[in-house]
Amino acid sequence: MSKPEITICLGSSCFARGNERNLQLIEEYLSSHHLVDEVDLRLGCSLCQGKCASGPNVTINGVTYGGVDPGMMLELLKNLFKEQQK
C-alpha cells in the first residue's frame, strides 16, 4: 500500500471555518486507533488552495473535499484507514 497523504488547507478562511479542529481530530484519531506508529502517513498543511467558498478543504490522496466538518473528517479517516484497522 502506498503512503496515504492528507493535506489540510490552513488559509485564513479554511482555518477559521474549521480546519484547525480537523487537524486536531486527525491527530487524535491516529493516536486513539494506535495508527501513529503503524501507518506511514504524510500529513501536511498548505496555504490557501484558492477554493475558499467550498472550505474548509482537505485533500486526501489527491482528492479534495470541501465543507469538511468533524463528522465528515471522521468518515474520511475511517475509509482511509479501514485496512489497517482489521
Secondary structure, DSSP 8 states (H G I E B T S, - for coil): ----EEEEE-SHHHIIIIIHHHHHHHHHHHHHTT-TTT---EEEEES--S-GGG-S-EEETTEEE-S--HHHHHHHHHHHTTTTT-
